[in-house]
């Protein structure tokens, strides 16, 4: 039995004065189609980097110094590497921080390129006033239907969209007060990274800022797809809890690890989530144990203001580490591996991250020297054979 009917897309447009393009779509739409649609809207300029900036969906506080570094680093990386930034798209938490940061830099005209920032939320997550506003701003939506569908005193989420994003995608599953899951973002990133037409390569990275236990879904999806994650230490809650556990169970070079105990995880959760129920702590502990398995450690990176140069370097280090591991483990063709390395070297020079480029260039130099030595060896053998042949003739 069919419980829904197909109707034309009629909620879309541009919000003034920020120019945010909004689109309400069926949540069953293939992500490949949505990705190609946004590529077309971006003058067919495909992203080299996708930065998923997720975590705190509500108001959170951090130091002004760290907040500035987060925004500066994300926007700098986005403009230098032709990146797309993905957020939950709501006017709260880290999405709000990113949107306001983009607006700030846009006003200062500090970066000549437009930062592509795509908010991905659900039609049922935003409040009724926002839904009504978007309908009214859509030229193809019937005017007769531009009215409230729920009572004024109905209990609902108070979220609205963050309007400084360049795009806001609203997935409609036919439900109001719908839980904002990570499924759409996950599938979208997969679709973008699968696009290898004309040797296109896209590097995905997730930046976790603060975050509640609901953000564990984001990390689980990224680890399943072998996407690198940067945890912002000092931003609070989940990011701090995981950063502390990683540092407790790693050596100084981060190349040796031990398995963390349930007690260590529970202590970290008690410290950063003091009001969470015992049952939630129990389920979160098991999920974090899987996240921190040794096989995932090369995907998990911690940025610390007190230790690291800047977020851009940490992002590139995360990309480089994963790509190096992928080249080592995959049986892909040499040309494909070299294309990945070429892209990394180019990004390294663009971002002034020489620590990333030097190992690749050094390896290639060693490879060239090895080839030259092999060629000299072959030439010497040929010469010896000729000398022997000439002696025999004489």
C-alpha positions as CSV (number, residue, x, y, z in Angstrom):
1,X,0.0,0.0,0.0
2,X,1.3,3.4,-0.9
3,X,1.2,6.1,1.8
4,X,2.6,9.0,-0.2
5,X,2.3,10.6,-3.5
6,X,4.8,12.3,-5.7
7,X,4.4,16.1,-6.2
8,X,6.6,18.6,-8.0
9,X,9.4,20.4,-6.0
10,X,7.8,23.7,-5.2
11,X,9.7,25.0,-2.1
12,X,12.9,26.5,-3.4
13,X,14.4,29.9,-3.9
14,X,16.8,32.5,-2.5
15,X,16.6,34.2,0.8
16,X,17.4,37.9,1.0
17,X,19.6,39.6,1.9
18,X,22.2,36.8,2.4
19,X,21.5,35.0,-0.9
20,X,21.1,31.5,0.8
21,X,19.6,29.1,-1.8
22,X,17.1,26.7,-0.2
23,X,15.6,23.5,-1.6
24,X,13.0,21.2,0.0
25,X,13.4,17.7,-1.5
26,X,12.3,14.1,-0.9
27,X,14.6,12.4,1.5
28,X,14.7,9.3,-0.8
29,X,16.3,11.3,-3.6
30,X,19.6,9.6,-4.7
31,X,22.5,11.5,-3.3
32,X,24.4,11.3,-6.6
33,X,21.6,13.4,-8.1
34,X,21.8,16.0,-5.4
35,X,25.6,16.2,-5.6
36,X,25.5,16.7,-9.4
37,X,22.8,19.3,-8.9
38,X,25.0,21.3,-6.6
39,X,28.0,20.9,-8.9
40,X,26.0,22.4,-11.7
41,X,25.0,25.3,-9.4
42,X,28.7,25.9,-8.6
43,X,29.5,26.3,-12.3
44,X,30.6,22.7,-12.5
45,X,33.4,23.3,-10.1
46,X,33.8,20.1,-8.1
47,X,35.2,20.2,-4.6
48,X,38.7,19.0,-3.9
49,X,37.9,18.8,-0.2
50,X,34.7,18.2,1.8
51,X,34.8,19.5,5.3
52,X,32.0,18.2,7.5
53,X,31.9,20.5,10.5
54,X,29.7,18.8,13.1
55,X,29.2,18.5,16.8
56,X,27.3,20.8,19.1
57,X,23.8,21.4,17.8
58,X,22.9,23.7,20.7
59,X,24.5,26.7,22.3
60,X,27.9,26.0,23.7
61,X,30.8,28.1,24.9
62,X,34.5,28.0,24.2
63,X,37.4,30.4,24.4
64,X,37.5,33.3,22.0
65,X,40.9,32.3,20.9
66,X,39.8,28.7,20.0
67,X,36.7,30.0,18.4
68,X,38.6,32.3,16.1
69,X,41.1,29.5,15.2
70,X,38.3,27.1,14.3
71,X,36.6,29.6,12.0
72,X,39.8,31.0,10.5
73,X,41.2,27.5,9.9
74,X,38.0,26.1,8.3
75,X,37.5,29.1,6.0
76,X,41.2,29.2,5.1
77,X,41.2,25.5,4.2
78,X,38.0,25.9,2.2
79,X,39.3,28.8,0.1
80,X,42.7,27.4,-0.4
81,X,41.5,23.9,-1.4
82,X,38.2,24.6,-3.2
83,X,36.3,22.9,-0.4
84,X,32.7,22.5,0.4
85,X,31.7,22.9,4.0
86,X,28.9,20.7,5.3
87,X,26.9,21.5,8.5
88,X,23.6,20.6,10.0
89,X,22.3,23.9,8.7
90,X,20.5,25.1,11.8
91,X,20.9,28.5,13.4
92,X,22.4,27.1,16.6
93,X,25.6,25.5,17.8
94,X,28.5,24.9,15.4
95,X,26.4,25.5,12.3
96,X,25.6,29.0,13.6
97,X,29.3,29.6,14.4
98,X,30.4,28.6,10.9
99,X,27.7,30.6,9.2
100,X,28.4,33.7,11.2
101,X,32.2,33.2,10.6
102,X,31.6,33.0,6.8
103,X,29.4,36.2,7.0
104,X,32.2,38.0,8.9
105,X,34.9,37.1,6.4
106,X,32.6,37.9,3.5
107,X,32.0,41.4,4.8
108,X,35.8,41.9,5.4
109,X,36.4,40.5,1.9
110,X,39.5,38.8,3.4
111,X,39.1,35.9,0.9
112,X,38.4,36.5,-2.8
113,X,36.7,33.2,-3.4
114,X,33.1,32.4,-2.3
115,X,33.1,29.8,0.5
116,X,30.6,27.1,-0.4
117,X,28.8,26.1,2.8
118,X,25.9,23.6,2.5
119,X,23.5,23.1,5.4
120,X,21.8,19.7,5.5
121,X,18.7,19.5,7.7
122,X,15.2,18.1,7.6
123,X,11.9,19.9,6.8
124,X,10.5,18.5,10.0
125,X,13.3,19.8,12.2
126,X,12.8,23.5,11.5
127,X,9.9,25.3,13.1
128,X,6.5,26.2,11.5
129,X,7.3,29.9,11.1
130,X,10.4,29.0,9.1
131,X,8.5,26.5,7.0
132,X,5.9,29.1,6.3
133,X,8.5,31.7,5.4
134,X,10.2,29.4,2.9
135,X,6.9,28.5,1.3
136,X,6.1,32.2,0.9
137,X,9.5,32.9,-0.6
138,X,9.0,30.2,-3.2
139,X,7.5,31.5,-6.5
140,X,6.0,28.1,-7.4
141,X,4.3,27.3,-4.1
142,X,0.5,27.9,-4.2
143,X,-0.4,31.0,-2.3
144,X,-3.6,29.4,-1.0
145,X,-1.5,26.9,0.9
146,X,0.8,29.4,2.6
147,X,-0.8,29.1,6.0
148,X,0.1,27.4,9.3
149,X,-0.5,23.7,9.4
150,X,-0.1,23.3,13.1
151,X,-1.7,25.2,16.0
152,X,0.2,28.2,17.4
153,X,0.4,26.6,20.9
154,X,1.7,23.2,19.5
155,X,5.0,21.9,21.0
156,X,7.7,21.8,18.4
157,X,11.4,22.3,17.9
158,X,12.4,26.0,17.8
159,X,15.1,25.6,15.1
160,X,15.4,27.7,12.1
161,X,17.9,27.6,9.2
162,X,21.3,29.4,9.3
163,X,21.0,32.0,6.5
164,X,24.7,32.7,5.9
165,X,25.1,29.3,4.2
166,X,25.3,29.4,0.4
167,X,22.9,26.4,0.2
168,X,20.3,24.9,2.6
169,X,19.0,21.4,1.7
170,X,15.8,20.4,3.5
171,X,15.1,16.7,3.3
172,X,11.4,15.9,3.7
173,X,10.4,12.5,5.1
174,X,6.8,13.5,5.8
175,X,7.2,13.9,9.5
176,X,7.3,17.0,11.8
177,X,9.7,17.2,14.8
178,X,11.9,14.7,12.9
179,X,15.2,13.6,14.4
180,X,18.1,15.1,12.5
181,X,20.2,12.0,11.7
182,X,23.5,11.9,9.9
183,X,22.4,9.6,7.1
184,X,22.0,12.2,4.4
185,X,25.4,13.9,5.0
186,X,27.0,10.5,5.0
187,X,25.5,9.4,1.7
188,X,26.3,12.8,0.2
189,X,30.0,12.6,1.0
190,X,30.1,9.1,-0.3
191,X,28.6,10.3,-3.6
192,X,31.1,13.2,-3.9
193,X,34.1,10.9,-3.3
194,X,32.9,8.3,-5.8
195,X,33.0,10.9,-8.5
196,X,36.3,10.1,-10.2
197,X,35.3,11.4,-13.7
198,X,38.2,13.1,-15.5
199,X,40.6,11.9,-12.7
200,X,38.7,14.1,-10.1
201,X,39.7,13.4,-6.5
202,X,37.9,14.6,-3.4
203,X,39.3,14.3,0.1
204,X,36.7,14.1,2.9
205,X,37.5,15.3,6.5
206,X,35.2,15.7,9.5
207,X,35.8,18.3,12.1
208,X,34.2,17.5,15.5
209,X,33.5,20.6,17.6
210,X,32.1,19.9,21.1
211,X,29.1,17.6,20.4
212,X,26.6,15.5,22.4
213,X,26.2,11.7,22.4
214,X,24.1,12.0,19.3
215,X,27.2,13.1,17.4
216,X,28.6,9.5,17.9
217,X,26.6,8.6,14.8
218,X,28.7,11.1,12.7
219,X,31.9,9.5,13.9
220,X,30.6,6.0,13.4
221,X,29.6,6.7,9.8
222,X,33.0,8.4,9.0
223,X,35.0,5.5,10.5
224,X,32.9,2.9,8.5
225,X,33.8,4.8,5.3
226,X,37.5,5.3,6.4
227,X,37.2,9.1,6.5
228,X,39.6,11.0,8.8
229,X,38.3,12.9,11.8
230,X,39.8,15.9,13.6
231,X,38.7,16.4,17.2
232,X,38.9,20.0,18.5
233,X,40.3,19.7,22.0
234,X,39.0,22.4,24.3
235,X,35.7,22.8,22.5
236,X,33.9,20.7,25.1
237,X,31.9,17.5,25.7
238,X,32.3,14.7,23.2
239,X,35.3,16.2,21.4
240,X,37.1,16.7,24.7
241,X,36.1,13.3,26.1
242,X,37.5,11.4,23.0
243,X,40.6,13.6,22.8
244,X,41.4,12.8,26.5
245,X,40.9,9.1,26.0
246,X,43.1,9.1,22.8
247,X,45.9,10.9,24.7
248,X,45.6,8.6,27.7
249,X,46.0,5.4,25.6
250,X,48.6,6.6,23.0
251,X,52.3,7.1,23.2
252,X,53.8,10.5,22.4
253,X,54.4,9.7,18.7
254,X,50.8,8.4,18.4
255,X,52.0,5.2,16.7
256,X,51.4,2.8,19.6
257,X,48.1,2.4,21.5
258,X,46.6,0.4,24.3
259,X,43.0,-0.7,24.7
260,X,41.1,1.7,27.0
261,X,39.1,0.1,29.8
262,X,35.3,0.6,30.3
263,X,36.1,2.4,33.6
264,X,38.3,5.0,31.8
265,X,35.5,5.7,29.3
266,X,32.9,6.0,32.0
267,X,35.1,8.4,33.9
268,X,35.6,10.5,30.8
269,X,31.8,10.6,30.2
270,X,31.0,11.4,33.8
271,X,33.4,14.3,33.6
272,X,32.1,15.8,30.4
273,X,28.5,14.6,30.5
274,X,27.6,14.9,34.3
275,X,23.8,15.0,33.7
276,X,23.5,12.0,31.3
277,X,21.6,9.0,32.7
278,X,23.3,5.8,33.7
279,X,21.7,3.8,30.8
280,X,22.9,6.3,28.2
281,X,26.4,6.2,29.7
282,X,26.4,2.4,29.3
283,X,25.4,2.4,25.7
284,X,27.7,5.3,24.9
285,X,30.6,3.4,26.5
286,X,30.2,0.5,24.2
287,X,30.0,2.7,21.1
288,X,33.1,4.7,22.1
289,X,35.0,1.4,22.7
290,X,34.4,0.5,19.0
291,X,35.3,4.0,17.8
292,X,38.7,3.8,19.7
293,X,39.6,0.4,18.4
294,X,43.3,0.2,17.2
295,X,42.2,-0.3,13.6
296,X,40.5,3.2,13.7
297,X,43.3,5.2,15.4
298,X,45.0,6.4,12.2
299,X,41.7,8.0,11.3
300,X,41.4,10.0,14.6
301,X,43.4,13.2,15.0
302,X,43.3,15.7,17.8
303,X,43.9,19.4,17.3
304,X,45.2,21.2,20.4
305,X,45.8,25.0,20.6
306,X,48.6,24.4,23.0
307,X,50.5,22.0,20.8
308,X,49.6,22.3,17.1
309,X,50.5,25.0,14.7
310,X,47.0,25.5,13.3
311,X,43.9,23.6,12.2
312,X,44.8,23.7,8.5
313,X,48.0,21.7,9.2
314,X,46.1,19.2,11.3
315,X,43.5,18.7,8.5
316,X,46.2,18.1,5.9
317,X,48.0,15.7,8.2
318,X,44.8,13.7,8.6
319,X,44.3,13.6,4.9
320,X,47.9,12.6,4.3
321,X,47.9,9.8,6.9
322,X,44.7,8.3,5.5
323,X,45.9,8.5,1.9
324,X,49.2,7.0,2.7
325,X,47.5,4.1,4.5
326,X,45.1,3.7,1.6
327,X,47.9,3.5,-0.9
328,X,49.7,1.0,1.3
329,X,46.7,-1.3,1.8
330,X,44.8,-1.1,-1.6
331,X,45.9,-3.0,-4.6
332,X,45.0,0.0,-6.8
333,X,47.0,0.7,-10.0
334,X,50.2,2.7,-9.7
335,X,48.8,5.5,-11.8
336,X,45.8,5.9,-9.5
337,X,48.1,6.0,-6.4
338,X,50.3,8.6,-8.2
339,X,47.3,10.7,-9.0
340,X,46.4,10.8,-5.3
341,X,49.9,11.7,-4.4
342,X,50.0,14.5,-7.0
343,X,46.8,16.0,-5.6
344,X,48.3,15.8,-2.1
345,X,51.5,17.5,-3.1
346,X,49.6,20.3,-4.8
347,X,47.4,20.8,-1.7
348,X,50.5,20.7,0.5
349,X,52.1,23.6,-1.5
350,X,48.8,25.5,-1.6
351,X,48.5,25.2,2.2
352,X,52.2,25.7,2.9
353,X,52.3,22.3,4.5
354,X,55.8,21.1,3.5
355,X,55.7,18.3,6.1
356,X,53.1,16.7,3.9
357,X,54.8,17.1,0.6
358,X,58.4,16.2,1.6
359,X,57.8,12.5,2.3
360,X,56.2,12.0,-1.1
361,X,58.8,14.0,-3.0
362,X,61.6,12.2,-1.0
363,X,60.1,8.8,-1.9
364,X,59.9,9.7,-5.5
365,X,63.5,10.9,-5.5
366,X,64.6,7.6,-4.0
367,X,62.5,5.8,-6.6
368,X,64.2,7.8,-9.4
369,X,67.7,7.1,-7.9
370,X,66.8,3.4,-7.8
371,X,65.7,3.4,-11.4
372,X,68.8,5.3,-12.4
373,X,71.0,2.7,-10.6
374,X,69.1,-0.1,-12.3
375,X,69.6,1.6,-15.7
376,X,73.4,2.0,-15.0
377,X,73.6,-1.6,-13.9
378,X,71.9,-2.8,-17.1
379,X,74.2,-0.5,-19.2
380,X,77.3,-1.9,-17.5
381,X,76.1,-5.4,-18.1
382,X,75.5,-4.7,-21.8
383,X,79.0,-3.1,-22.0
384,X,80.6,-6.1,-20.4
385,X,78.8,-8.5,-22.8
386,X,79.9,-6.4,-25.8
387,X,83.5,-6.4,-24.5
388,X,83.4,-10.2,-24.1
389,X,81.9,-10.6,-27.6
390,X,84.7,-8.4,-29.1
391,X,87.4,-10.4,-27.4
392,X,86.0,-13.6,-28.7
393,X,85.9,-12.3,-32.2
394,X,89.5,-11.1,-32.0
